[in-house]
Amino acid sequence: MAGKFVLERSINQFVFNLKAAGNFETILTSERYTQKAGATNGIQAVRDNAAIDARYERKSSSAHQPYFVLKAGNGEVIGTSEMYSSVAARDNGIAAVNSSAPSASLDDQT
């Protein structure tokens, strides 16, 4: 079972969330886009970069909670994870993006 991208409109902007296979919990949230085409290009960028470990920047919040960002080849952030309770949980989140994103369906709710 593959994950899915949920594309939504928020007032005059677009955002997508990658939902995990199985439980469909959000594992990656995009930046906000002013154009729908930018958001769909962002989804394709996630698909293209999800399998490349070097594209994940592993970080910690000011409250010391682990999270990650996924970057495109040009260094632009294309998605941010939730805050995790441990480094192991964050690494599981990265693995979920890696396995879900390439074949994830698109649920366009715009």
N, C-alpha and C positions, 0 to 999 in steps of 0.2 A: 504494500500500500504506500503510495507516494504522498508527500505533503501537498500543500496548496498555497498559492499566493492569493491574498485577498486584497483587491484594489478598491479603495474607497475615496470618496470626495469629502473633504472637510471645508465647508464654505467655498472658498475660491482656490483651494489647493488640493493636491492629490497625495495620497500616502498608501503604501502597501505594507502588509505584514506577511511574513512567511510562517505558516502554521505547520507544526510537526506532523509527520505521518502517525496514524494511530489515535493520539489524543487531541490533535489539532490545537495544541497550545502554541501561542506566539513564541517563536524562537529568534525572530529578527524583525526589526522595524526600520523602515526606510526614513530617509530625510524627507522633508516636504518639497513637493514640486509644484510649480505654477501651471504647468501644462501636463495634460494626460500623457502626451508622447514622451515627456521626460520620465514619468513614472514607469511607463512600459519599457523604456530603454534601461531604467534602473533594475527592473525585474530581470531583463536579459543579462545585465552586468552581474547580478547575483548568480544566475545560472552559470555564467562563464567563469566566474572567479571562485565559486564555492569549494571546488576541489583542490585549490592551490593553498597549501598551508601558509605560505609566506604572506598571503593577502589578509590573514587574521592578525590583528593587533590585540594582544592580551593585556588588559588593563585592570586597575583597581580604582574604585571610587574613593572620594575623600573619607568615606566611612569604612574603607578597607574591604568593600565587597567586590569580588571579581566579576568582570564582564568582558565583552569583546566587541570590536568593530571589524567589519569586513570592508576592505578597500578594493577599489578597481586598480587596474594596472597603472593608471596615472596618479595614484595616491589619494584620490577622492574617496571619502567615506560613502558607502552605498547602503550600509545597514548597521544597526546597533542592537546588541542583545539586551535582555533584561539583566538585572543584578542577580548574581548567584550567591548561594550561601558558602560555597567552597570552590577552590580551584578545580577539583575533580568534576563538580557539577558544571562549571563553565566549560571545561574541556568536553564534557558530554554534549553540551549545547553546540559547540563547534562541530562535533561529529554529526549531530542531527542536521545542521545546516548543510554540511558536506554531503550527506546521503540523501536529503530531501529535496534540495533546491534544483539539481539538474533536471529532474523529471516531474517537478511539481506542476500541478494544473493551475489554471488561472480562473479565479472567481471574481469577475468584474462587477462590482456593485455600484458603479458610477452611473 
